[in-house]
Amino acid sequence: MSVIITEIKNKVGIITLNSEKTLNSLSLEMIEELKTVLEEWKTSEEVACIFLQGAGEKALCAGGDVRKLHDAIIAQRAIDGTKVPQDCFDFFSKEYEVDYAIHTYPKPVIVWGHGIVMGGGIGLMVGASHRIVTEKSKLAMPEITIGLYPDVGGTWFLNKMPSAYGVYLGLTGARLDGADCKFLGLADYYIESSLKETILNSLQQADWNGASHKTVSNILENISKEVIIPQSQAALHESFIRKFEGVDSLEDFRKILISYNDKDEWINNGVKSFEAGSPSSAHIIFRQLKQGKDLSLEEVFQSELNLSCQCCIHPDFAEGVRALLVDKDMSPKWHPAIWEDITEEWIDSYFKELKMENEKLGMEI
C-alpha cells in the first residue's frame, strides 16, 4: 500500500496522506515521498496548484510517528546514549525540509485541515498558501505532554500569533477548533466539510492561464463567503490570555496560570496539560519562543533541528512516548521530576550545538 497517493486532474495535483489506521501520522517513508512529489511538481507544466488531504474522515495528520523514534532512541542508548540516533536525525531533518518547502512553494498549496491536525500535521498545514479548516477540525501542539516542544516551525508561527496566545498554546497544548484557527491566523478559510467536492470540482474546472494564487483565492472566497463561523473559544478568552503578555519568566507564567480564579473547562484543560507535562519541556518551550522571536524561517528550522536532536539524547522525550504510546500507563517519570530540580545548566544543555560525525548539524533548505 502506498503511503501517499497522488493524482493530477486538470492541473490540480492532489496528494493524499494514506495511512488512515494511524490517523495519517507521518513516517519517514511518507515524508520522503512527499518531498519527492513536491520537488517534481514545483516545475511541472502539468500542475498549477496542490491540494493536500488525509485519507478518511478522521484526520489530516495526527503528527509524526514518534513510536518509531522512541524505538530508535532506546536501541541507540544500548550502544551509546550520547549520540543522536541516525533514524531520528533523518526523520526530523527531512520533515523540516518538507515543511520549509511548503512555506516557500512557488505554486498555491491548499491544505484540507479536516479532523485531527496535530504536531507534524500542523507543520504541513501552517506554511501553505491556502489553509482550510472545517467544523470538524481539531488542532493542537501538545508536545509538552511527551517531553518534546512545538517544533515543525512552532518557533515561527507561535511567535506570530496575537497577544500571548503563542506562548500559552505552546506551554499548555490547548486544543483549537476551526473557529479558533481562523481567529489566530492558523487558517485562511472556514468551510463546511460537505463542500469539499465543490472545492475540488471548482479547482478542476478553473482556467489556469492567469495568476494561479488569485484563481485559488477567488474560488475559496466564493465558496466560504456564505459560511457562518461559530464563536471561537480562544477569542472568548482574550482577556485571560492578555495576562501573560510581557511575562519574563516561566515562573511568572506558572503563577498567573495556577492562581487565576475564574477557571472554566477551556482553561482547566490547559492547566492539566501544563501540570502533567515535562518540567524540562516547559522550560525549553519558554526559552525556544523567547530566543526565536527574530529568527528567519530558515534559522527557525535549523535551530529546531538541533533542539529536536537534543531531545533524543535527553531523557524525557523517549519516556513521554513510552508512557503515552508504548506501555500506555499514562505515568511518565520525568527527569528531573520536579520544577525545583531544573537548573539553568540543564536547560542550556538542550540548546548546545550538536554535530553529526564532526559536522555541524544541518539540512538542505
C-alpha positions, -999 to 999 in steps of 0.1 A, spaced: 0 0 0 13 34 -10 18 57 20 8 87 -2 -15 87 -32 -11 113 -59 -32 122 -89 -34 152 -113 -68 164 -126 -68 194 -149 -36 209 -133 -48 202 -98 -22 180 -81 -39 160 -53 -18 145 -26 -34 121 0 -16 110 31 -26 74 31 -24 58 65 -59 60 78 -52 35 106 -26 57 122 -46 89 116 -21 96 87 8 100 111 40 109 93 65 81 88 100 87 73 88 70 41 58 93 39 80 124 44 105 112 17 77 106 -8 61 139 -1 95 156 -6 99 139 -40 64 148 -52 67 185 -41 101 187 -59 87 172 -91 56 193 -92 74 225 -85 84 229 -121 59 206 -138 37 222 -165 10 197 -156 4 211 -121 -9 246 -113 -18 241 -77 -16 214 -50 -44 201 -28 -31 182 3 -55 160 23 -56 130 46 -72 96 39 -105 91 56 -126 115 76 -108 115 110 -76 133 104 -54 153 80 -24 141 101 -21 134 138 16 141 139 49 123 135 53 86 140 70 91 174 67 55 184 94 47 158 116 75 171 112 60 206 124 26 194 154 42 177 164 61 209 162 30 230 183 10 206 209 38 204 211 41 242 222 4 243 252 14 221 260 50 230 233 73 246 253 104 239 249 101 201 218 112 182 202 81 165 205 83 128 168 75 123 159 104 144 182 128 126 168 116 92 132 120 104 135 155 118 158 169 91 136 156 62 104 166 79 116 201 83 128 202 47 93 194 36 77 220 60 102 246 46 94 236 10 57 242 17 63 276 33 84 287 3 65 269 -25 61 289 -57 26 274 -66 -5 276 -44 -7 248 -18 -42 242 -5 -44 221 27 -76 205 38 -72 207 76 -102 185 84 -104 164 115 -73 159 137 -43 181 128 -15 178 154 22 183 157 37 173 123 2 178 107 3 215 117 38 216 102 24 206 69 -6 230 71 7 262 86 31 271 57 6 265 30 -8 294 9 -44 284 14 -53 267 47 -88 254 51 -104 243 84 -139 228 89 -165 222 116 -146 190 125 -110 205 127 -91 198 159 -57 213 161 -31 212 189 7 212 196 6 190 228 44 182 228 49 192 264 30 160 273 56 138 256 87 156 267 92 174 234 83 211 223 63 226 195 86 220 166 78 219 128 82 257 127 64 264 160 91 289 169 79 309 138 41 305 139 35 307 176 55 339 178 33 354 150 1 349 170 -17 379 186 -12 388 223 3 359 243 -16 331 225 16 316 211 33 311 245 1 299 261 -6 273 234 30 262 233 30 256 271 -5 241 275 -11 223 243 -46 238 243 -69 223 217 -82 245 190 -112 241 167 -117 256 132 -131 289 145 -100 293 168 -77 287 139 -93 313 118 -91 338 148 -54 330 155 -43 331 119 -36 294 115 -62 291 88 -74 313 59 -108 298 53 -135 281 74 -156 259 51 -182 232 59 -167 197 52 -197 189 30 -183 214 4 -151 196 -2 -162 181 -35 -175 216 -46 -140 229 -40 -123 201 -59 -147 204 -88 -143 242 -90 -105 239 -90 -106 212 -117 -128 234 -139 -107 265 -134 -89 284 -161 -52 282 -151 -39 306 -176 -39 336 -152 -23 341 -118 -28 307 -100 -28 321 -65 -55 346 -74 -75 318 -91 -74 297 -59 -82 326 -36 -112 336 -57 -127 301 -57 -122 296 -19 -135 331 -11 -166 325 -32 -173 291 -15 -166 303 21 -185 336 20 -219 321 30 -204 300 59 -213 312 94 -182 307 116 -191 298 152 -178 316 182 -141 310 190 -132 298 225 -97 312 221 -113 346 212 -136 345 242 -106 340 265 -86 370 252 -87 390 284 -73 359 302 -45 354 276 -36 391 279 -24 385 314 6 366 300 17 395 278 52 406 287 58 376 311 95 374 316 100 341 333 83 307 332 78 310 370 56 341 363 37 323 336 30 294 360 19 317 389 -6 336 367 -19 303 353 -23 284 386 -36 313 406 -62 325 381 -96 323 399 -121 322 371 -111 289 355 -135 272 332 -132 240 312 -110 255 284 -85 269 310 -86 238 332 -77 216 302 -46 238 296 -37 238 333 -39 199 333 -15 195 303 9 221 317 10 205 352 13 169 338 38 178 311 76 175 313 91 203 335 121 203 312 98 208 282 81 237 298 115 254 303 128 247 268 95 259 252 96 292 271 132 297 260 126 285 224 99 311 219 118 339 236 151 332 218 135 326 184 114 357 181 136 374 155 149 343 136 143 339 99 123 309 88 154 291 77 171 298 111 140 286 129 142 252 112 179 249 117 176 257 154 146 233 158 166 205 142 193 210 168 168 211 197 148 180 184 180 160 182 190 172 217 156 159 229 166 125 215 196 123 238 179 139 269 156 115 289 121 130 287 111 125 250 115 87 249 99 85 284 69 106 273 63 84 243 68 53 263 41 64 288 16 75 261 21 50 232 43 21 243 33 9 278 3 33 278 4 37 316 0 75 312 25 79 341 57 94 327 86 95 351 101 129 341 138 136 347 142 159 365 108 151 381 101 185 397 104 221 387 127 229 416 153 204 404 157 221 370 189 242 367 199 268 341 228 244 331 203 216 324 182 238 300 214 252 285 224 216 276 193 213 254 204 243 233 240 233 229 251 229 193 253 193 182 275 178 155 268 147 134 301 129 126 320 161 134 299 181 110 276 209 121 241 196 122 221 209 93 197 202 65 192 211 29 169 241 26 
